[in-house]
Amino acid sequence: MPEYSGSNRIIIAPAVLLCLLCFSSCVSAAPTYAPTEGKNPLPVYFTFPGGEECDKVLWTFGDGNTSSALTTDHTYHSLGMYYPTCQCELPGANISYTYDYVYVIPWSSSIRDSVTGGKPSQVRVNRSSENLGAESLKKQAEGLAAIGEMKHAADAYADLQKTSDLDYDTLTTYGDVLTGLGRLSEAEVVFKEALATNETAPVMKKLADVLFSLGKTSEAIDVMNQTLILSPQDAAAYGTYAGFLQKAGKTTEALDAYNQSFRLSDNQPQLWSEYAGILTSIGRIEQAAGAYEHAINLGSSGSDVWNSYSRVLQKLGRKDEAQRAKEQAMNTYTPISSSMFGSNDNIPTCGIGSLC
């Protein structure tokens, strides 16, 4: 394991980070089912993550049967194609999902693949805030966010803010929704409103990220300073900030931040890999090799890490180790699956009409 280098002091310097935080894009809350096809009789599992926030959920299976459960099994007993739907009811809102099909066949493999699989092929949202009180409107906003309908959730939060003062938790969630939508200027305002009610490190970190993304460097630095003061034992805060400094070209300060993060928590394989990359870029090859080795020992994997490690070993003249790392990179490489291209031309492994 490489020795820590650099001072214990974190120098907060200007940095510009162009990144959109992931909230809505990381949410996968739509109702889904699996499998989409199979041999008769075909049991299918239906589930609706986030659906617990709905007042009512209704699955229709396309064969005359229905269910109001969030997760349920349904078995199809007749050959053919069935078209499920799902609905979520919230105060003042109805969200409906339609799907390609469930294909019940007499053989084990399908003639074709569904384009969307068990994910919705179409989503319709009907939403209104008319005649809704603050509590109902808040439930609508929270429900829409829970099921991943972020644009409509943002509209609901905006309507809610017109009717009442929002508390810290509600403002924070609203800010997350706006950030995930890329509406960063609005998110900045909302996070600042949240901090005015309760000054906490987690929301400060979110605000700092938004400010960096907006190019408001000086203000972002001030916020990050306050964040680190409030959370001096937060390894992730130092790790994140190290990334800011690295992207801004502040190499010395970035190394200080990485080292402070490691002192607080050594078990951060991804961070060790990033740290190794910086060391490589400034010619500290021996230390970079140790950092990559430590990252791998902690669980970092993937062809990129092994390839980087191999290049560093090659520079050090450790050719046998470099070759083994290269081979490991090849072993961990994951090729793009042909199914990602949505082919509809798959041929069944059994002939049509066979009963395999």
C-alpha positions, 0 to 999 in steps of 0.5 A: 500500500502506498504511503500517504503524501502531502500535508494534512491541510486542505487548501480550498482553491477555485475549481470549476466542475461541469457535472449534472447530479444524478437523481431522476436518471438514477431512479428506476421506479416504473412498474415492470414484469418478467418474463415477457414470454415463455412456454405455456403455462407461463408464470409472470412476476409483476412489481412496482417499486415506489408504488407504495406511495400511490393511493391505489395501484391496479394491474390488468393482465390482459386476460380479464384478471386484475390485481391491486398488489404492488408485487404479484404473481400471475400465471397465463394458461392460454397461448397468445399475446397479452397486453398488461397495463398498470395504473397509479392513483394519487391525489389529483393525479393518475399515472397509467402504463402500457406494455408491449406484450406477454407472449405465451407460446408452446415452445421455450424460445420466442420468435422475436424479442419485446422492444421494451421487455417488461418495461413500459412502452408508454406512460401517461400522466394526468395531473392537476393541483386544482382544489387540492390542499397543501397535504394532498398536494405534498402527497402528490409531489412525493408520490410522483417523485417516488415513481420516477415522474420527476418533471411532474413532481417538480410541477407539483412541488412548485404548486405546493410552494405557492400554497405554503412554506415548505419545510427543510425535508420537502425543500431538500427533496424538491432540490434533488428533483430539480437537480436531476432534471438539470434545472440547476438555477432553480435547484440552487434557490431551493437548496439555499431556502432549505439551508436557511431553515437548517444548515446541514452538511449534506445539503451544503454538499448538494449546493456546492455541486450545483454551484460548481456545475453552474460555474459559480466558483467562488460561491461554491468554494465558500459553501464547500469550506462550510461543508468541511467545517461541519463534517470534518470526519466525512471521508466522502466529502474530502473524496468528492472535493478531491475530484473537484480539485483534480478537475480544476488542475489543482494537483497538490491540493487534490492529493492533500484532499485524497490523503485526508479522505483515506485517513478517515476511511481507507476502504474506498477502492474507486477513490484509490484508483482515481488517486493512482491516476493523479500520481501517474499523471505527475510521474510518481509511477512507483506510488501509482502502482502501489495505489492501483494494487491497493485499489484492486485489493480493496475490490476495484475491478474492471478492464480500465483499472487493470489496463491502467495498472498494466501500463504503470507496471510496464513503465516500471519494467515489471513486464511479467506483472504487466502482462498478467494485469493485461490478461486480467483486463481481457478477462474482465472486459464485458463486450456489448450484448447484441440484445442492446441493439433491440433485435427483433429477428431472434430465431427460436432454438426449437422449431415452430410447433415443437414442444421442447 
